[in-house]
Amino acid sequence: MRLKELRTKKGFTMSQLSEKTGLSKRTLEDIQRRSDCLVSNAIKIADALGITLDELCRE
């Protein structure tokens, strides 16, 4: 998962992404560190970043 790369490219801080997705900052940090999450959370992240799931999950 390319969360950090895409998040910074789109100009989102972790706090901003947390607000936009409704996921806790801690959850997002864990996802970014492990590159693993529930599909439902990946959908929220992709929607918030304005990208597809494929773009988010591509290695």
PQR file of N, CA, C, O and H, with PARSE charges and radii, in Angstrom:
ATOM      1  N   MET A   1       0.838  -1.172   0.000 -0.4000 1.5000
ATOM      2  CA  MET A   1       0.000   0.000   0.000 -0.0000 2.0000
ATOM      3  C   MET A   1       0.889   1.245   0.000  0.5500 1.7000
ATOM      4  O   MET A   1       1.898   1.307   0.703 -0.5500 1.4000
ATOM      5  N   ARG A   2       0.501   2.206  -0.784 -0.4000 1.5000
ATOM      6  CA  ARG A   2       1.312   3.407  -0.979 -0.0000 2.0000
ATOM      7  C   ARG A   2       0.741   4.608  -0.226  0.5500 1.7000
ATOM      8  O   ARG A   2       0.741   5.720  -0.753 -0.5500 1.4000
ATOM      9  H   ARG A   2      -0.319   2.155  -1.355  0.4000 1.0000
ATOM     10  N   LEU A   3       0.262   4.402   0.979 -0.4000 1.5000
ATOM     11  CA  LEU A   3      -0.425   5.463   1.707 -0.0000 2.0000
ATOM     12  C   LEU A   3       0.449   6.690   1.917  0.5500 1.7000
ATOM     13  O   LEU A   3       0.032   7.799   1.584 -0.5500 1.4000
ATOM     14  H   LEU A   3       0.262   3.498   1.407  0.4000 1.0000
ATOM     15  N   LYS A   4       1.635   6.524   2.455 -0.4000 1.5000
ATOM     16  CA  LYS A   4       2.483   7.689   2.748 -0.0000 2.0000
ATOM     17  C   LYS A   4       2.806   8.461   1.474  0.5500 1.7000
ATOM     18  O   LYS A   4       2.696   9.686   1.442 -0.5500 1.4000
ATOM     19  H   LYS A   4       1.974   5.623   2.726  0.4000 1.0000
ATOM     20  N   GLU A   5       3.193   7.762   0.452 -0.4000 1.5000
ATOM     21  CA  GLU A   5       3.547   8.400  -0.817 -0.0000 2.0000
ATOM     22  C   GLU A   5       2.371   9.210  -1.376  0.5500 1.7000
ATOM     23  O   GLU A   5       2.532  10.372  -1.749 -0.5500 1.4000
ATOM     24  H   GLU A   5       3.282   6.766   0.478  0.4000 1.0000
ATOM     25  N   LEU A   6       1.201   8.590  -1.430 -0.4000 1.5000
ATOM     26  CA  LEU A   6       0.039   9.251  -2.004 -0.0000 2.0000
ATOM     27  C   LEU A   6      -0.501  10.355  -1.096  0.5500 1.7000
ATOM     28  O   LEU A   6      -0.945  11.396  -1.579 -0.5500 1.4000
ATOM     29  H   LEU A   6       1.071   7.646  -1.127  0.4000 1.0000
ATOM     30  N   ARG A   7      -0.463  10.133   0.191 -0.4000 1.5000
ATOM     31  CA  ARG A   7      -0.929  11.147   1.144 -0.0000 2.0000
ATOM     32  C   ARG A   7      -0.099  12.411   1.030  0.5500 1.7000
ATOM     33  O   ARG A   7      -0.653  13.508   0.967 -0.5500 1.4000
ATOM     34  H   ARG A   7      -0.102   9.287   0.583  0.4000 1.0000
ATOM     35  N   THR A   8       1.213  12.279   1.002 -0.4000 1.5000
ATOM     36  CA  THR A   8       2.074  13.458   0.909 -0.0000 2.0000
ATOM     37  C   THR A   8       1.972  14.107  -0.474  0.5500 1.7000
ATOM     38  O   THR A   8       2.016  15.331  -0.589 -0.5500 1.4000
ATOM     39  H   THR A   8       1.663  11.387   1.052  0.4000 1.0000
ATOM     40  N   LYS A   9       1.838  13.300  -1.508 -0.4000 1.5000
ATOM     41  CA  LYS A   9       1.689  13.838  -2.865 -0.0000 2.0000
ATOM     42  C   LYS A   9       0.427  14.698  -2.983  0.5500 1.7000
ATOM     43  O   LYS A   9       0.421  15.715  -3.676 -0.5500 1.4000
ATOM     44  H   LYS A   9       1.802  12.305  -1.415  0.4000 1.0000
ATOM     45  N   LYS A  10      -0.642  14.276  -2.297 -0.4000 1.5000
ATOM     46  CA  LYS A  10      -1.910  15.014  -2.321 -0.0000 2.0000
ATOM     47  C   LYS A  10      -1.919  16.165  -1.309  0.5500 1.7000
ATOM     48  O   LYS A  10      -2.862  16.955  -1.278 -0.5500 1.4000
ATOM     49  H   LYS A  10      -0.637  13.449  -1.734  0.4000 1.0000
ATOM     50  N   GLY A  11      -0.875  16.260  -0.485 -0.4000 1.5000
ATOM     51  CA  GLY A  11      -0.744  17.366   0.459 -0.0000 2.0000
ATOM     52  C   GLY A  11      -1.528  17.225   1.752  0.5500 1.7000
ATOM     53  O   GLY A  11      -1.835  18.220   2.407 -0.5500 1.4000
ATOM     54  H   GLY A  11      -0.108  15.618  -0.510  0.4000 1.0000
ATOM     55  N   PHE A  12      -1.854  15.985   2.124 -0.4000 1.5000
ATOM     56  CA  PHE A  12      -2.601  15.743   3.354 -0.0000 2.0000
ATOM     57  C   PHE A  12      -1.653  15.433   4.506  0.5500 1.7000
ATOM     58  O   PHE A  12      -0.711  14.656   4.355 -0.5500 1.4000
ATOM     59  H   PHE A  12      -1.603  15.177   1.592  0.4000 1.0000
ATOM     60  N   THR A  13      -1.911  16.044   5.650 -0.4000 1.5000
ATOM     61  CA  THR A  13      -1.232  15.605   6.872 -0.0000 2.0000
ATOM     62  C   THR A  13      -2.003  14.400   7.392  0.5500 1.7000
ATOM     63  O   THR A  13      -3.107  14.114   6.928 -0.5500 1.4000
ATOM     64  H   THR A  13      -2.677  16.675   5.772  0.4000 1.0000
ATOM     65  N   MET A  14      -1.431  13.708   8.338 -0.4000 1.5000
ATOM     66  CA  MET A  14      -2.113  12.562   8.929 -0.0000 2.0000
ATOM     67  C   MET A  14      -3.403  13.024   9.626  0.5500 1.7000
ATOM     68  O   MET A  14      -4.423  12.338   9.563 -0.5500 1.4000
ATOM     69  H   MET A  14      -0.534  13.941   8.715  0.4000 1.0000
ATOM     70  N   SER A  15      -3.355  14.174  10.282 -0.4000 1.5000
ATOM     71  CA  SER A  15      -4.539  14.706  10.966 -0.0000 2.0000
ATOM     72  C   SER A  15      -5.643  15.064   9.978  0.5500 1.7000
ATOM     73  O   SER A  15      -6.815  14.783  10.229 -0.5500 1.4000
ATOM     74  H   SER A  15      -2.526  14.732  10.333  0.4000 1.0000
ATOM     75  N   GLN A  16      -5.281  15.675   8.870 -0.4000 1.5000
ATOM     76  CA  GLN A  16      -6.276  16.032   7.849 -0.0000 2.0000
ATOM     77  C   GLN A  16      -6.928  14.786   7.264  0.5500 1.7000
ATOM     78  O   GLN A  16      -8.142  14.746   7.066 -0.5500 1.4000
ATOM     79  H   GLN A  16      -4.329  15.904   8.666  0.4000 1.0000
ATOM     80  N   LEU A  17      -6.122  13.777   6.991 -0.4000 1.5000
ATOM     81  CA  LEU A  17      -6.660  12.538   6.436 -0.0000 2.0000
ATOM     82  C   LEU A  17      -7.565  11.846   7.461  0.5500 1.7000
ATOM     83  O   LEU A  17      -8.573  11.240   7.098 -0.5500 1.4000
ATOM     84  H   LEU A  17      -5.135  13.809   7.151  0.4000 1.0000
ATOM     85  N   SER A  18      -7.204  11.940   8.717 -0.4000 1.5000
ATOM     86  CA  SER A  18      -8.024  11.378   9.773 -0.0000 2.0000
ATOM     87  C   SER A  18      -9.407  12.041   9.789  0.5500 1.7000
ATOM     88  O   SER A  18     -10.429  11.362   9.877 -0.5500 1.4000
ATOM     89  H   SER A  18      -6.385  12.432   9.011  0.4000 1.0000
ATOM     90  N   GLU A  19      -9.423  13.349   9.706 -0.4000 1.5000
ATOM     91  CA  GLU A  19     -10.695  14.076   9.689 -0.0000 2.0000
ATOM     92  C   GLU A  19     -11.534  13.707   8.467  0.5500 1.7000
ATOM     93  O   GLU A  19     -12.747  13.527   8.570 -0.5500 1.4000
ATOM     94  H   GLU A  19      -8.592  13.901   9.635  0.4000 1.0000
ATOM     95  N   LYS A  20     -10.889  13.598   7.328 -0.4000 1.5000
ATOM     96  CA  LYS A  20     -11.599  13.340   6.072 -0.0000 2.0000
ATOM     97  C   LYS A  20     -12.135  11.912   5.985  0.5500 1.7000
ATOM     98  O   LYS A  20     -13.179  11.679   5.375 -0.5500 1.4000
ATOM     99  H   LYS A  20      -9.904  13.745   7.245  0.4000 1.0000
ATOM    100  N   THR A  21     -11.428  10.957   6.589 -0.4000 1.5000
ATOM    101  CA  THR A  21     -11.844   9.550   6.505 -0.0000 2.0000
ATOM    102  C   THR A  21     -12.713   9.112   7.683  0.5500 1.7000
ATOM    103  O   THR A  21     -13.479   8.155   7.571 -0.5500 1.4000
ATOM    104  H   THR A  21     -10.581  11.146   7.085  0.4000 1.0000
ATOM    105  N   GLY A  22     -12.594   9.810   8.805 -0.4000 1.5000
ATOM    106  CA  GLY A  22     -13.286   9.372  10.010 -0.0000 2.0000
ATOM    107  C   GLY A  22     -12.525   8.286  10.753  0.5500 1.7000
ATOM    108  O   GLY A  22     -13.019   7.742  11.740 -0.5500 1.4000
ATOM    109  H   GLY A  22     -11.972  10.587   8.896  0.4000 1.0000
ATOM    110  N   LEU A  23     -11.330   7.969  10.285 -0.4000 1.5000
ATOM    111  CA  LEU A  23     -10.469   6.981  10.949 -0.0000 2.0000
ATOM    112  C   LEU A  23      -9.546   7.716  11.914  0.5500 1.7000
ATOM    113  O   LEU A  23      -9.159   8.857  11.666 -0.5500 1.4000
ATOM    114  H   LEU A  23     -10.928   8.411   9.483  0.4000 1.0000
ATOM    115  N   SER A  24      -9.201   7.064  13.000 -0.4000 1.5000
ATOM    116  CA  SER A  24      -8.307   7.714  13.962 -0.0000 2.0000
ATOM    117  C   SER A  24      -6.915   7.875  13.362  0.5500 1.7000
ATOM    118  O   SER A  24      -6.507   7.130  12.471 -0.5500 1.4000
ATOM    119  H   SER A  24      -9.515   6.136  13.201  0.4000 1.0000
ATOM    120  N   LYS A  25      -6.206   8.863  13.875 -0.4000 1.5000
ATOM    121  CA  LYS A  25      -4.833   9.090  13.432 -0.0000 2.0000
ATOM    122  C   LYS A  25      -3.986   7.852  13.706  0.5500 1.7000
ATOM    123  O   LYS A  25      -3.143   7.473  12.894 -0.5500 1.4000
ATOM    124  H   LYS A  25      -6.537   9.468  14.599  0.4000 1.0000
ATOM    125  N   ARG A  26      -4.216   7.234  14.846 -0.4000 1.5000
ATOM    126  CA  ARG A  26      -3.474   6.024  15.220 -0.0000 2.0000
ATOM    127  C   ARG A  26      -3.721   4.892  14.211  0.5500 1.7000
ATOM    128  O   ARG A  26      -2.789   4.190  13.818 -0.5500 1.4000
ATOM    129  H   ARG A  26      -4.901   7.542  15.506  0.4000 1.0000
ATOM    130  N   THR A  27      -4.980   4.724  13.799 -0.4000 1.5000
ATOM    131  CA  THR A  27      -5.319   3.695  12.807 -0.0000 2.0000
ATOM    132  C   THR A  27      -4.586   3.966  11.500  0.5500 1.7000
ATOM    133  O   THR A  27      -4.021   3.055  10.895 -0.5500 1.4000
ATOM    134  H   THR A  27      -5.737   5.295  14.118  0.4000 1.0000
ATOM    135  N   LEU A  28      -4.600   5.220  11.070 -0.4000 1.5000
ATOM    136  CA  LEU A  28      -3.913   5.573   9.826 -0.0000 2.0000
ATOM    137  C   LEU A  28      -2.406   5.363   9.941  0.5500 1.7000
ATOM    138  O   LEU A  28      -1.769   4.910   8.990 -0.5500 1.4000
ATOM    139  H   LEU A  28      -5.059   5.960  11.562  0.4000 1.0000
ATOM    140  N   GLU A  29      -1.838   5.683  11.084 -0.4000 1.5000
ATOM    141  CA  GLU A  29      -0.398   5.458  11.294 -0.0000 2.0000
ATOM    142  C   GLU A  29      -0.075   3.974  11.216  0.5500 1.7000
ATOM    143  O   GLU A  29       0.922   3.583  10.609 -0.5500 1.4000
ATOM    144  H   GLU A  29      -2.355   6.050  11.858  0.4000 1.0000
ATOM    145  N   ASP A  30      -0.915   3.147  11.829 -0.4000 1.5000
ATOM    146  CA  ASP A  30      -0.716   1.694  11.776 -0.0000 2.0000
ATOM    147  C   ASP A  30      -0.815   1.180  10.344  0.5500 1.7000
ATOM    148  O   ASP A  30      -0.007   0.356   9.916 -0.5500 1.4000
ATOM    149  H   ASP A  30      -1.725   3.465  12.323  0.4000 1.0000
ATOM    150  N   ILE A  31      -1.807   1.668   9.608 -0.4000 1.5000
ATOM    151  CA  ILE A  31      -1.979   1.256   8.213 -0.0000 2.0000
ATOM    152  C   ILE A  31      -0.762   1.665   7.398  0.5500 1.7000
ATOM    153  O   ILE A  31      -0.249   0.875   6.605 -0.5500 1.4000
ATOM    154  H   ILE A  31      -2.464   2.337   9.956  0.4000 1.0000
ATOM    155  N   GLN A  32      -0.300   2.889   7.587 -0.4000 1.5000
ATOM    156  CA  GLN A  32       0.860   3.374   6.844 -0.0000 2.0000
ATOM    157  C   GLN A  32       2.104   2.559   7.162  0.5500 1.7000
ATOM    158  O   GLN A  32       2.902   2.258   6.274 -0.5500 1.4000
ATOM    159  H   GLN A  32      -0.717   3.530   8.232  0.4000 1.0000
ATOM    160  N   ARG A  33       2.265   2.207   8.418 -0.4000 1.5000
ATOM    161  CA  ARG A  33       3.453   1.447   8.835 -0.0000 2.0000
ATOM    162  C   ARG A  33       3.409   0.004   8.344  0.5500 1.7000
ATOM    163  O   ARG A  33       4.416  -0.524   7.874 -0.5500 1.4000
ATOM    164  H   ARG A  33       1.617   2.451   9.139  0.4000 1.0000
ATOM    165  N   ARG A  34       2.225  -0.644   8.454 -0.4000 1.5000
ATOM    166  CA  ARG A  34       2.118  -2.064   8.116 -0.0000 2.0000
ATOM    167  C   ARG A  34       1.728  -2.323   6.663  0.5500 1.7000
ATOM    168  O   ARG A  34       1.908  -3.433   6.161 -0.5500 1.4000
ATOM    169  H   ARG A  34       1.406  -0.215   8.836  0.4000 1.0000
ATOM    170  N   SER A  35       1.193  -1.300   5.981 -0.4000 1.5000
ATOM    171  CA  SER A  35       0.689  -1.466   4.615 -0.0000 2.0000
ATOM    172  C   SER A  35      -0.377  -2.551   4.533  0.5500 1.7000
ATOM    173  O   SER A  35      -0.411  -3.341   3.589 -0.5500 1.4000
ATOM    174  H   SER A  35       1.047  -0.399   6.389  0.4000 1.0000
ATOM    175  N   ASP A  36      -1.249  -2.572   5.546 -0.4000 1.5000
ATOM    176  CA  ASP A  36      -2.283  -3.591   5.626 -0.0000 2.0000
ATOM    177  C   ASP A  36      -3.490  -2.992   6.334  0.5500 1.7000
ATOM    178  O   ASP A  36      -3.350  -2.327   7.360 -0.5500 1.4000
ATOM    179  H   ASP A  36      -1.221  -1.931   6.312  0.4000 1.0000
ATOM    180  N   CYS A  37      -4.688  -3.233   5.774 -0.4000 1.5000
ATOM    181  CA  CYS A  37      -5.889  -2.730   6.448 -0.0000 2.0000
ATOM    182  C   CYS A  37      -7.136  -3.426   5.918  0.5500 1.7000
ATOM    183  O   CYS A  37      -7.088  -4.173   4.941 -0.5500 1.4000
ATOM    184  H   CYS A  37      -4.802  -3.773   4.940  0.4000 1.0000
ATOM    185  N   LEU A  38      -8.244  -3.160   6.584 -0.4000 1.5000
ATOM    186  CA  LEU A  38      -9.527  -3.665   6.130 -0.0000 2.0000
ATOM    187  C   LEU A  38      -9.907  -2.989   4.811  0.5500 1.7000
ATOM    188  O   LEU A  38      -9.561  -1.831   4.580 -0.5500 1.4000
ATOM    189  H   LEU A  38      -8.283  -2.552   7.377  0.4000 1.0000
ATOM    190  N   VAL A  39     -10.607  -3.705   3.967 -0.4000 1.5000
ATOM    191  CA  VAL A  39     -11.048  -3.142   2.694 -0.0000 2.0000
ATOM    192  C   VAL A  39     -11.909  -1.901   2.934  0.5500 1.7000
ATOM    193  O   VAL A  39     -11.787  -0.914   2.210 -0.5500 1.4000
ATOM    194  H   VAL A  39     -10.888  -4.646   4.156  0.4000 1.0000
ATOM    195  N   SER A  40     -12.769  -1.947   3.936 -0.4000 1.5000
ATOM    196  CA  SER A  40     -13.636  -0.799   4.227 -0.0000 2.0000
ATOM    197  C   SER A  40     -12.816   0.446   4.561  0.5500 1.7000
ATOM    198  O   SER A  40     -13.196   1.553   4.177 -0.5500 1.4000
ATOM    199  H   SER A  40     -12.868  -2.749   4.525  0.4000 1.0000
ATOM    200  N   ASN A  41     -11.703   0.283   5.269 -0.4000 1.5000
ATOM    201  CA  ASN A  41     -10.835   1.419   5.577 -0.0000 2.0000
ATOM    202  C   ASN A  41     -10.073   1.879   4.340  0.5500 1.7000
ATOM    203  O   ASN A  41      -9.870   3.078   4.148 -0.5500 1.4000
ATOM    204  H   ASN A  41     -11.394  -0.615   5.581  0.4000 1.0000
ATOM    205  N   ALA A  42      -9.655   0.945   3.509 -0.4000 1.5000
ATOM    206  CA  ALA A  42      -8.962   1.301   2.271 -0.0000 2.0000
ATOM    207  C   ALA A  42      -9.879   2.115   1.360  0.5500 1.7000
ATOM    208  O   ALA A  42      -9.427   3.049   0.698 -0.5500 1.4000
ATOM    209  H   ALA A  42      -9.820  -0.029   3.665  0.4000 1.0000
ATOM    210  N   ILE A  43     -11.158   1.765   1.324 -0.4000 1.5000
ATOM    211  CA  ILE A  43     -12.127   2.513   0.512 -0.0000 2.0000
ATOM    212  C   ILE A  43     -12.243   3.945   1.033  0.5500 1.7000
ATOM    213  O   ILE A  43     -12.257   4.889   0.244 -0.5500 1.4000
ATOM    214  H   ILE A  43     -11.525   1.005   1.861  0.4000 1.0000
ATOM    215  N   LYS A  44     -12.327   4.112   2.345 -0.4000 1.5000
ATOM    216  CA  LYS A  44     -12.413   5.452   2.938 -0.0000 2.0000
ATOM    217  C   LYS A  44     -11.183   6.283   2.599  0.5500 1.7000
ATOM    218  O   LYS A  44     -11.290   7.465   2.271 -0.5500 1.4000
ATOM    219  H   LYS A  44     -12.316   3.344   2.987  0.4000 1.0000
ATOM    220  N   ILE A  45     -10.021   5.656   2.680 -0.4000 1.5000
ATOM    221  CA  ILE A  45      -8.773   6.359   2.385 -0.0000 2.0000
ATOM    222  C   ILE A  45      -8.709   6.750   0.916  0.5500 1.7000
ATOM    223  O   ILE A  45      -8.382   7.891   0.590 -0.5500 1.4000
ATOM    224  H   ILE A  45      -9.934   4.696   2.947  0.4000 1.0000
ATOM    225  N   ALA A  46      -9.018   5.817   0.033 -0.4000 1.5000
ATOM    226  CA  ALA A  46      -8.985   6.093  -1.401 -0.0000 2.0000
ATOM    227  C   ALA A  46      -9.962   7.212  -1.758  0.5500 1.7000
ATOM    228  O   ALA A  46      -9.625   8.110  -2.529 -0.5500 1.4000
ATOM    229  H   ALA A  46      -9.283   4.890   0.298  0.4000 1.0000
ATOM    230  N   ASP A  47     -11.161   7.158  -1.201 -0.4000 1.5000
ATOM    231  CA  ASP A  47     -12.153   8.206  -1.457 -0.0000 2.0000
ATOM    232  C   ASP A  47     -11.641   9.566  -0.988  0.5500 1.7000
ATOM    233  O   ASP A  47     -11.771  10.561  -1.701 -0.5500 1.4000
ATOM    234  H   ASP A  47     -11.435   6.428  -0.574  0.4000 1.0000
ATOM    235  N   ALA A  48     -11.065   9.609   0.198 -0.4000 1.5000
ATOM    236  CA  ALA A  48     -10.561  10.866   0.759 -0.0000 2.0000
ATOM    237  C   ALA A  48      -9.436  11.448  -0.096  0.5500 1.7000
ATOM    238  O   ALA A  48      -9.325  12.664  -0.246 -0.5500 1.4000
ATOM    239  H   ALA A  48     -10.959   8.801   0.778  0.4000 1.0000
ATOM    240  N   LEU A  49      -8.604  10.565  -0.654 -0.4000 1.5000
ATOM    241  CA  LEU A  49      -7.482  11.015  -1.480 -0.0000 2.0000
ATOM    242  C   LEU A  49      -7.884  11.244  -2.936  0.5500 1.7000
ATOM    243  O   LEU A  49      -7.101  11.783  -3.719 -0.5500 1.4000
ATOM    244  H   LEU A  49      -8.695   9.577  -0.532  0.4000 1.0000
ATOM    245  N   GLY A  50      -9.088  10.841  -3.297 -0.4000 1.5000
ATOM    246  CA  GLY A  50      -9.551  11.010  -4.672 -0.0000 2.0000
ATOM    247  C   GLY A  50      -8.854  10.082  -5.647  0.5500 1.7000
ATOM    248  O   GLY A  50      -8.575  10.453  -6.787 -0.5500 1.4000
ATOM    249  H   GLY A  50      -9.724  10.403  -2.661  0.4000 1.0000
ATOM    250  N   ILE A  51      -8.575   8.869  -5.187 -0.4000 1.5000
ATOM    251  CA  ILE A  51      -7.894   7.880  -6.021 -0.0000 2.0000
ATOM    252  C   ILE A  51      -8.680   6.571  -6.000  0.5500 1.7000
ATOM    253  O   ILE A  51      -9.634   6.424  -5.236 -0.5500 1.4000
ATOM    254  H   ILE A  51      -8.802   8.567  -4.261  0.4000 1.0000
ATOM    255  N   THR A  52      -8.275   5.631  -6.839 -0.4000 1.5000
ATOM    256  CA  THR A  52      -8.916   4.319  -6.853 -0.0000 2.0000
ATOM    257  C   THR A  52      -8.233   3.399  -5.850  0.5500 1.7000
ATOM    258  O   THR A  52      -7.110   3.651  -5.414 -0.5500 1.4000
ATOM    259  H   THR A  52      -7.501   5.751  -7.459  0.4000 1.0000
ATOM    260  N   LEU A  53      -8.934   2.328  -5.493 -0.4000 1.5000
ATOM    261  CA  LEU A  53      -8.322   1.317  -4.618 -0.0000 2.0000
ATOM    262  C   LEU A  53      -7.078   0.731  -5.270  0.5500 1.7000
ATOM    263  O   LEU A  53      -6.085   0.458  -4.596 -0.5500 1.4000
ATOM    264  H   LEU A  53      -9.846   2.122  -5.847  0.4000 1.0000
ATOM    265  N   ASP A  54      -7.135   0.541  -6.570 -0.4000 1.5000
ATOM    266  CA  ASP A  54      -5.995  -0.012  -7.291 -0.0000 2.0000
ATOM    267  C   ASP A  54      -4.762   0.885  -7.131  0.5500 1.7000
ATOM    268  O   ASP A  54      -3.655   0.391  -6.913 -0.5500 1.4000
ATOM    269  H   ASP A  54      -7.942   0.763  -7.118  0.4000 1.0000
ATOM    270  N   GLU A  55      -4.955   2.191  -7.239 -0.4000 1.5000
ATOM    271  CA  GLU A  55      -3.834   3.118  -7.076 -0.0000 2.0000
ATOM    272  C   GLU A  55      -3.272   3.045  -5.652  0.5500 1.7000
ATOM    273  O   GLU A  55      -2.056   3.066  -5.457 -0.5500 1.4000
ATOM    274  H   GLU A  55      -5.854   2.592  -7.417  0.4000 1.0000
ATOM    275  N   LEU A  56      -4.152   2.961  -4.674 -0.4000 1.5000
ATOM    276  CA  LEU A  56      -3.725   2.907  -3.271 -0.0000 2.0000
ATOM    277  C   LEU A  56      -2.960   1.624  -2.958  0.5500 1.7000
ATOM    278  O   LEU A  56      -1.948   1.646  -2.257 -0.5500 1.4000
ATOM    279  H   LEU A  56      -5.140   2.944  -4.832  0.4000 1.0000
ATOM    280  N   CYS A  57      -3.450   0.524  -3.478 -0.4000 1.5000
ATOM    281  CA  CYS A  57      -2.900  -0.785  -3.112 -0.0000 2.0000
ATOM    282  C   CYS A  57      -1.746  -1.261  -3.996  0.5500 1.7000
ATOM    283  O   CYS A  57      -1.068  -2.233  -3.665 -0.5500 1.4000
ATOM    284  H   CYS A  57      -4.272   0.506  -4.048  0.4000 1.0000
ATOM    285  N   ARG A  58      -1.529  -0.585  -5.102 -0.4000 1.5000
ATOM    286  CA  ARG A  58      -0.432  -0.961  -6.000 -0.0000 2.0000
ATOM    287  C   ARG A  58       0.896  -0.792  -5.285  0.5500 1.7000
ATOM    288  O   ARG A  58       1.124   0.211  -4.608 -0.5500 1.4000
ATOM    289  H   ARG A  58      -2.080   0.205  -5.370  0.4000 1.0000
ATOM    290  N   GLU A  59       1.756  -1.762  -5.436 -0.4000 1.5000
ATOM    291  CA  GLU A  59       3.091  -1.711  -4.796 -0.0000 2.0000
ATOM    292  C   GLU A  59       4.051  -0.868  -5.582  0.5500 1.7000
ATOM    293  O   GLU A  59       5.208  -0.720  -5.189 -0.5500 1.4000
ATOM    294  H   GLU A  59       1.571  -2.576  -5.985  0.4000 1.0000
TER
END
